[in-house]
Protein backbone atom coordinates (compact mmCIF):
# COMPACT_ATOMS: atom_id res chain seq x y z
CA UNK A 1 0.00 0.00 0.00
CA UNK A 2 1.11 3.56 -0.69
CA UNK A 3 2.29 5.48 2.35
CA UNK A 4 2.24 9.28 2.06
CA UNK A 5 4.77 10.97 4.30
CA UNK A 6 2.62 14.00 4.88
CA UNK A 7 3.89 17.28 6.29
CA UNK A 8 1.21 19.63 7.59
CA UNK A 9 0.49 22.74 5.47
CA UNK A 10 2.59 21.52 2.55
CA UNK A 11 2.62 20.35 -1.04
CA UNK A 12 1.89 16.82 0.13
CA UNK A 13 -1.78 17.76 0.52
CA UNK A 14 -2.21 17.51 -3.24
CA UNK A 15 -0.87 13.94 -3.19
CA UNK A 16 -3.63 12.95 -0.78
CA UNK A 17 -6.11 14.63 -3.12
CA UNK A 18 -4.79 12.71 -6.13
CA UNK A 19 -5.19 9.40 -4.30
CA UNK A 20 -8.74 10.33 -3.30
CA UNK A 21 -9.59 11.19 -6.91
CA UNK A 22 -8.30 7.79 -8.03
CA UNK A 23 -9.90 5.88 -5.17
CA UNK A 24 -6.56 4.30 -4.29
CA UNK A 25 -6.07 3.00 -0.75
CA UNK A 26 -3.27 4.73 1.14
CA UNK A 27 -1.88 5.38 4.58
CA UNK A 28 -0.68 8.66 6.03
CA UNK A 29 2.42 9.05 8.16
CA UNK A 30 2.07 12.55 9.55
CA UNK A 31 4.85 15.02 10.35
CA UNK A 32 4.57 18.45 11.96
CA UNK A 33 6.53 21.56 11.09
CA UNK A 34 8.67 23.19 13.78
CA UNK A 35 6.48 25.89 15.34
CA UNK A 36 9.25 28.53 15.12
CA UNK A 37 11.21 27.72 11.97
CA UNK A 38 8.30 26.17 10.01
CA UNK A 39 10.79 23.56 8.75
CA UNK A 40 10.12 19.84 8.43
CA UNK A 41 11.29 17.61 11.30
CA UNK A 42 14.55 15.71 11.00
CA UNK A 43 12.83 12.31 11.05
CA UNK A 44 11.75 12.84 7.44
CA UNK A 45 15.41 12.26 6.56
CA UNK A 46 14.95 8.64 7.52
CA UNK A 47 12.58 8.35 4.55
CA UNK A 48 14.61 10.43 2.08
CA UNK A 49 17.93 12.21 2.61
CA UNK A 50 16.56 15.60 1.61
CA UNK A 51 14.17 15.53 4.57
CA UNK A 52 11.41 17.09 2.48
CA UNK A 53 7.73 16.36 1.88
CA UNK A 54 6.00 14.99 -0.11
CA UNK A 55 7.58 11.59 -0.23
CA UNK A 56 5.73 8.35 -0.85
CA UNK A 57 6.72 4.76 -0.32
CA UNK A 58 5.04 2.06 -2.36
CA UNK A 59 6.45 -1.37 -1.61
CA UNK A 60 10.16 -1.11 -2.37
CA UNK A 61 9.79 2.19 -4.24
CA UNK A 62 10.47 5.58 -2.63
CA UNK A 63 9.45 8.58 -4.75
CA UNK A 64 9.97 12.28 -3.95
CA UNK A 65 9.14 15.51 -5.81
CA UNK A 66 5.47 16.32 -6.33
CA UNK A 67 5.49 16.07 -10.12
CA UNK A 68 7.33 12.73 -10.08
CA UNK A 69 4.95 11.39 -7.42
CA UNK A 70 1.87 12.42 -9.40
CA UNK A 71 3.30 10.88 -12.56
CA UNK A 72 4.21 7.66 -10.72
CA UNK A 73 0.84 7.24 -9.03
CA UNK A 74 -1.12 7.87 -12.22
CA UNK A 75 1.05 5.47 -14.24
CA UNK A 76 1.15 2.74 -11.62
CA UNK A 77 -2.31 3.06 -10.05
CA UNK A 78 -4.42 5.31 -12.27
CA UNK A 79 -5.80 2.72 -14.69
CA UNK A 80 -5.74 5.29 -17.48
CA UNK A 81 -7.40 8.06 -15.46
CA UNK A 82 -6.33 11.69 -14.96
CA UNK A 83 -3.96 12.00 -17.91
CA UNK A 84 -4.17 11.95 -21.70
CA UNK A 85 -3.00 8.72 -23.29
CA UNK A 86 0.67 8.60 -24.22
CA UNK A 87 0.83 9.54 -27.89
CA UNK A 88 -2.34 11.61 -27.68
CA UNK A 89 -2.05 15.13 -29.06
CA UNK A 90 -2.64 16.58 -25.56
CA UNK A 91 -0.08 14.43 -23.77
CA UNK A 92 2.90 16.76 -24.34
CA UNK A 93 0.94 19.79 -23.13
CA UNK A 94 -0.08 17.79 -20.05
CA UNK A 95 3.58 16.98 -19.30
CA UNK A 96 4.54 20.62 -19.69
CA UNK A 97 1.98 21.70 -17.07
CA UNK A 98 3.15 18.93 -14.77
CA UNK A 99 6.73 20.23 -14.86
CA UNK A 100 5.93 23.93 -15.22
CA UNK A 101 4.31 24.15 -11.77
CA UNK A 102 7.51 23.72 -9.79
CA UNK A 103 10.02 24.37 -12.56
CA UNK A 104 8.85 27.92 -13.31
CA UNK A 105 5.57 29.08 -11.79
CA UNK A 106 6.44 28.59 -8.12
CA UNK A 107 9.80 30.37 -8.28
CA UNK A 108 8.60 34.01 -8.13
CA UNK A 109 5.98 33.12 -5.52
CA UNK A 110 8.62 31.51 -3.32
CA UNK A 111 10.92 34.48 -3.86
CA UNK A 112 8.15 36.79 -2.75
CA UNK A 113 7.59 34.69 0.36
CA UNK A 114 11.25 34.92 1.38
CA UNK A 115 11.87 38.52 0.34
CA UNK A 116 8.85 39.70 2.35
CA UNK A 117 10.70 38.52 5.46
CA UNK A 118 13.54 40.93 4.71
CA UNK A 119 11.38 44.00 5.28
CA UNK A 120 12.86 47.20 3.83
CA UNK A 121 16.02 45.37 2.78
CA UNK A 122 14.01 43.43 0.24
CA UNK A 123 12.18 46.44 -1.23
CA UNK A 124 14.41 46.79 -4.34
CA UNK A 125 13.49 43.25 -5.39
CA UNK A 126 9.73 43.67 -5.20
CA UNK A 127 9.08 45.24 -8.64
CA UNK A 128 10.92 42.45 -10.49
CA UNK A 129 9.27 39.72 -8.42
CA UNK A 130 5.82 41.25 -8.88
CA UNK A 131 6.42 41.42 -12.62
CA UNK A 132 7.32 37.73 -12.75
CA UNK A 133 4.35 36.73 -10.58
CA UNK A 134 2.06 38.63 -12.96
CA UNK A 135 3.74 37.02 -15.97
CA UNK A 136 3.05 33.49 -14.70
CA UNK A 137 -0.44 34.13 -13.32
CA UNK A 138 -1.45 35.87 -16.55
CA UNK A 139 -0.23 32.84 -18.49
CA UNK A 140 -2.29 30.53 -16.28
CA UNK A 141 -5.33 32.79 -16.52
CA UNK A 142 -5.18 32.91 -20.33
CA UNK A 143 -4.72 29.13 -20.55
CA UNK A 144 -7.93 28.65 -18.55
CA UNK A 145 -10.07 30.96 -20.69
CA UNK A 146 -13.15 29.05 -21.86
CA UNK A 147 -12.28 25.82 -20.08
CA UNK A 148 -12.89 24.29 -16.66
CA UNK A 149 -9.49 22.63 -16.33
CA UNK A 150 -6.04 23.01 -17.82
CA UNK A 151 -6.55 20.28 -20.40
CA UNK A 152 -10.15 21.15 -21.20
CA UNK A 153 -13.31 20.00 -19.45
CA UNK A 154 -11.83 17.12 -17.44
CA UNK A 155 -9.55 17.15 -14.42
CA UNK A 156 -6.03 15.76 -14.87
CA UNK A 157 -2.92 15.40 -12.76
CA UNK A 158 -1.77 18.72 -14.22
CA UNK A 159 -4.54 20.54 -12.34
CA UNK A 160 -3.62 18.79 -9.12
CA UNK A 161 0.04 19.70 -9.55
CA UNK A 162 -0.74 23.32 -10.47
CA UNK A 163 -3.24 23.78 -7.64
CA UNK A 164 -0.49 24.75 -5.19
CA UNK A 165 0.47 27.65 -7.43
CA UNK A 166 -3.10 28.92 -7.30
CA UNK A 167 -3.28 28.43 -3.54
CA UNK A 168 -0.09 30.37 -2.84
CA UNK A 169 -1.24 33.12 -5.19
CA UNK A 170 -4.51 33.27 -3.28
CA UNK A 171 -2.66 33.44 0.05
CA UNK A 172 -0.85 36.53 -1.30
CA UNK A 173 -4.15 38.10 -2.37
CA UNK A 174 -3.30 37.90 -6.08
CA UNK A 175 -6.11 35.82 -7.57
CA UNK A 176 -8.88 38.45 -7.86
CA UNK A 177 -6.84 39.96 -10.70
CA UNK A 178 -6.99 36.64 -12.59
CA UNK A 179 -10.67 35.62 -12.71
CA UNK A 180 -10.21 32.46 -14.78
CA UNK A 181 -7.57 31.17 -12.40
CA UNK A 182 -9.67 32.09 -9.39
CA UNK A 183 -12.72 30.27 -10.76
CA UNK A 184 -10.53 27.25 -11.57
CA UNK A 185 -9.17 27.07 -8.02
CA UNK A 186 -12.68 27.36 -6.59
CA UNK A 187 -13.74 24.53 -8.89
CA UNK A 188 -10.88 22.37 -7.64
CA UNK A 189 -11.72 23.04 -4.01
CA UNK A 190 -15.36 22.12 -4.59
CA UNK A 191 -14.48 18.60 -5.70
CA UNK A 192 -15.56 15.89 -3.22
CA UNK A 193 -12.16 14.18 -3.45
CA UNK A 194 -10.40 17.43 -2.53
CA UNK A 195 -12.62 17.81 0.52
CA UNK A 196 -12.04 14.18 1.48
CA UNK A 197 -8.27 14.75 1.30
CA UNK A 198 -8.54 17.78 3.59
CA UNK A 199 -10.57 15.73 6.05
CA UNK A 200 -7.88 13.03 6.14
CA UNK A 201 -4.84 15.28 5.93
CA UNK A 202 -5.85 17.84 8.53
CA UNK A 203 -6.13 21.64 8.50
CA UNK A 204 -4.74 23.30 5.40
CA UNK A 205 -4.78 27.09 5.40
CA UNK A 206 -3.72 27.37 1.75
CA UNK A 207 -6.94 25.62 0.78
CA UNK A 208 -9.04 28.54 1.93
C-alpha positions as CSV (number, residue, x, y, z in Angstrom):
1,X,0.0,0.0,0.0
2,X,1.1,3.6,-0.7
3,X,2.3,5.5,2.4
4,X,2.2,9.3,2.1
5,X,4.8,11.0,4.3
6,X,2.6,14.0,4.9
7,X,3.9,17.3,6.3
8,X,1.2,19.6,7.6
9,X,0.5,22.7,5.5
10,X,2.6,21.5,2.6
11,X,2.6,20.3,-1.0
12,X,1.9,16.8,0.1
13,X,-1.8,17.8,0.5
14,X,-2.2,17.5,-3.2
15,X,-0.9,13.9,-3.2
16,X,-3.6,13.0,-0.8
17,X,-6.1,14.6,-3.1
18,X,-4.8,12.7,-6.1
19,X,-5.2,9.4,-4.3
20,X,-8.7,10.3,-3.3
21,X,-9.6,11.2,-6.9
22,X,-8.3,7.8,-8.0
23,X,-9.9,5.9,-5.2
24,X,-6.6,4.3,-4.3
25,X,-6.1,3.0,-0.8
26,X,-3.3,4.7,1.1
27,X,-1.9,5.4,4.6
28,X,-0.7,8.7,6.0
29,X,2.4,9.1,8.2
30,X,2.1,12.6,9.6
31,X,4.9,15.0,10.3
32,X,4.6,18.5,12.0
33,X,6.5,21.6,11.1
34,X,8.7,23.2,13.8
35,X,6.5,25.9,15.3
36,X,9.3,28.5,15.1
37,X,11.2,27.7,12.0
38,X,8.3,26.2,10.0
39,X,10.8,23.6,8.7
40,X,10.1,19.8,8.4
41,X,11.3,17.6,11.3
42,X,14.5,15.7,11.0
43,X,12.8,12.3,11.0
44,X,11.7,12.8,7.4
45,X,15.4,12.3,6.6
46,X,14.9,8.6,7.5
47,X,12.6,8.4,4.5
48,X,14.6,10.4,2.1
49,X,17.9,12.2,2.6
50,X,16.6,15.6,1.6
51,X,14.2,15.5,4.6
52,X,11.4,17.1,2.5
53,X,7.7,16.4,1.9
54,X,6.0,15.0,-0.1
55,X,7.6,11.6,-0.2
56,X,5.7,8.3,-0.8
57,X,6.7,4.8,-0.3
58,X,5.0,2.1,-2.4
59,X,6.5,-1.4,-1.6
60,X,10.2,-1.1,-2.4
61,X,9.8,2.2,-4.2
62,X,10.5,5.6,-2.6
63,X,9.5,8.6,-4.7
64,X,10.0,12.3,-3.9
65,X,9.1,15.5,-5.8
66,X,5.5,16.3,-6.3
67,X,5.5,16.1,-10.1
68,X,7.3,12.7,-10.1
69,X,5.0,11.4,-7.4
70,X,1.9,12.4,-9.4
71,X,3.3,10.9,-12.6
72,X,4.2,7.7,-10.7
73,X,0.8,7.2,-9.0
74,X,-1.1,7.9,-12.2
75,X,1.0,5.5,-14.2
76,X,1.1,2.7,-11.6
77,X,-2.3,3.1,-10.0
78,X,-4.4,5.3,-12.3
79,X,-5.8,2.7,-14.7
80,X,-5.7,5.3,-17.5
81,X,-7.4,8.1,-15.5
82,X,-6.3,11.7,-15.0
83,X,-4.0,12.0,-17.9
84,X,-4.2,11.9,-21.7
85,X,-3.0,8.7,-23.3
86,X,0.7,8.6,-24.2
87,X,0.8,9.5,-27.9
88,X,-2.3,11.6,-27.7
89,X,-2.0,15.1,-29.1
90,X,-2.6,16.6,-25.6
91,X,-0.1,14.4,-23.8
92,X,2.9,16.8,-24.3
93,X,0.9,19.8,-23.1
94,X,-0.1,17.8,-20.1
95,X,3.6,17.0,-19.3
96,X,4.5,20.6,-19.7
97,X,2.0,21.7,-17.1
98,X,3.1,18.9,-14.8
99,X,6.7,20.2,-14.9
100,X,5.9,23.9,-15.2
101,X,4.3,24.2,-11.8
102,X,7.5,23.7,-9.8
103,X,10.0,24.4,-12.6
104,X,8.9,27.9,-13.3
105,X,5.6,29.1,-11.8
106,X,6.4,28.6,-8.1
107,X,9.8,30.4,-8.3
108,X,8.6,34.0,-8.1
109,X,6.0,33.1,-5.5
110,X,8.6,31.5,-3.3
111,X,10.9,34.5,-3.9
112,X,8.1,36.8,-2.7
113,X,7.6,34.7,0.4
114,X,11.2,34.9,1.4
115,X,11.9,38.5,0.3
116,X,8.9,39.7,2.4
117,X,10.7,38.5,5.5
118,X,13.5,40.9,4.7
119,X,11.4,44.0,5.3
120,X,12.9,47.2,3.8
121,X,16.0,45.4,2.8
122,X,14.0,43.4,0.2
123,X,12.2,46.4,-1.2
124,X,14.4,46.8,-4.3
125,X,13.5,43.2,-5.4
126,X,9.7,43.7,-5.2
127,X,9.1,45.2,-8.6
128,X,10.9,42.5,-10.5
129,X,9.3,39.7,-8.4
130,X,5.8,41.2,-8.9
131,X,6.4,41.4,-12.6
132,X,7.3,37.7,-12.8
133,X,4.4,36.7,-10.6
134,X,2.1,38.6,-13.0
135,X,3.7,37.0,-16.0
136,X,3.0,33.5,-14.7
137,X,-0.4,34.1,-13.3
138,X,-1.4,35.9,-16.6
139,X,-0.2,32.8,-18.5
140,X,-2.3,30.5,-16.3
141,X,-5.3,32.8,-16.5
142,X,-5.2,32.9,-20.3
143,X,-4.7,29.1,-20.6
144,X,-7.9,28.6,-18.6
145,X,-10.1,31.0,-20.7
146,X,-13.2,29.0,-21.9
147,X,-12.3,25.8,-20.1
148,X,-12.9,24.3,-16.7
149,X,-9.5,22.6,-16.3
150,X,-6.0,23.0,-17.8
151,X,-6.5,20.3,-20.4
152,X,-10.2,21.2,-21.2
153,X,-13.3,20.0,-19.5
154,X,-11.8,17.1,-17.4
155,X,-9.5,17.2,-14.4
156,X,-6.0,15.8,-14.9
157,X,-2.9,15.4,-12.8
158,X,-1.8,18.7,-14.2
159,X,-4.5,20.5,-12.3
160,X,-3.6,18.8,-9.1
161,X,0.0,19.7,-9.5
162,X,-0.7,23.3,-10.5
163,X,-3.2,23.8,-7.6
164,X,-0.5,24.7,-5.2
165,X,0.5,27.7,-7.4
166,X,-3.1,28.9,-7.3
167,X,-3.3,28.4,-3.5
168,X,-0.1,30.4,-2.8
169,X,-1.2,33.1,-5.2
170,X,-4.5,33.3,-3.3
171,X,-2.7,33.4,0.0
172,X,-0.8,36.5,-1.3
173,X,-4.1,38.1,-2.4
174,X,-3.3,37.9,-6.1
175,X,-6.1,35.8,-7.6
176,X,-8.9,38.5,-7.9
177,X,-6.8,40.0,-10.7
178,X,-7.0,36.6,-12.6
179,X,-10.7,35.6,-12.7
180,X,-10.2,32.5,-14.8
181,X,-7.6,31.2,-12.4
182,X,-9.7,32.1,-9.4
183,X,-12.7,30.3,-10.8
184,X,-10.5,27.3,-11.6
185,X,-9.2,27.1,-8.0
186,X,-12.7,27.4,-6.6
187,X,-13.7,24.5,-8.9
188,X,-10.9,22.4,-7.6
189,X,-11.7,23.0,-4.0
190,X,-15.4,22.1,-4.6
191,X,-14.5,18.6,-5.7
192,X,-15.6,15.9,-3.2
193,X,-12.2,14.2,-3.4
194,X,-10.4,17.4,-2.5
195,X,-12.6,17.8,0.5
196,X,-12.0,14.2,1.5
197,X,-8.3,14.7,1.3
198,X,-8.5,17.8,3.6
199,X,-10.6,15.7,6.1
200,X,-7.9,13.0,6.1
201,X,-4.8,15.3,5.9
202,X,-5.9,17.8,8.5
203,X,-6.1,21.6,8.5
204,X,-4.7,23.3,5.4
205,X,-4.8,27.1,5.4
206,X,-3.7,27.4,1.7
207,X,-6.9,25.6,0.8
208,X,-9.0,28.5,1.9
